[in-house]
Amino acid sequence: METASRKTVNEARHRGPNLGAVGVIYTSLFLASLIVPAIMTKGGHIPSPFASPDLAQAFFYGHADAVRIGAFLQFGAAIPLGIFTATAVSRLQFLGMNVAGVFISLFGGIAASVLAAISAAVQWVLAQPGVPANAVATRLLHLLAFVTGGPGFVAPFGLLVAGVSVISWFTRFLPRWLVWMGVVIAIVAELSSLSLIWTPAAYLLPVARFLGFAWIIATGFRLPRSHAEAQKVRTVTA
């Protein structure tokens, strides 16, 4: 009887969205937020906040529709990122993980999702009639969109990746290459916060973000959904 009960527990599967599919949706929406506006502006993109304020003002004034659609897609991408975070944390707890890394991941993922949504909302404001005509307001909103969607997003995103990766190092829930990839992304993500005081560090932001897409999708499909799957992964990676 006890053996049968243990077998039932081991084979029970975590109930929740497919993490891999959620990762694909998140990645697709964010990439669309870059590609669609680029097509609409014939290769243009939102200027860097470190570039000339006049250049940024001209872009927001002349490409309001593209900025608005990009903001909508980025706002949409923030939702599946939050869902991914909640589901991944729930799955780790289902697998018996009750350690600090679980809650570090939860904090990082939710913070990243919220800040990404705020950045998208600020970009939407920049696309409203009359706003780009005000140079001071445009400059302030442009900087706010960058700080929330740049280092404000990437640094806590790194905590999400770090928490899951460190747990998976000890439990072998994920392949070693994916764990190491997560560790590298987390380090780059935290270092990117130096962009707030050292401009060249801003180049680390897209590195962490785009590698993060691959990590989220791979982790979503590889993270075990049951104790039985976890045991199989441990056997393979041992």
Protein Blocks (a to p, Z undefined) as FASTA:
>chain_A
ZZmmmmmmmmpccedddfklmmmmmmmmmmmmmmmmmmmnnopacddfkbcfklmmmmmm
mmmmmmmmmmmmmmmmmmmmmmmmmmmmmmmmmnopacfklmmmmmmmmmmmmmmmmmmm
mmmmmmpghklmpmklmmmmmmmmmmmmmmmmmmmmmmmmmmmmmmmmmnomacfklmmm
mmmmmmmmmmmmmmmmomklmmmmmmmmmmmmmmmmmmmmmmcfbfklmmmmmmmmZZ
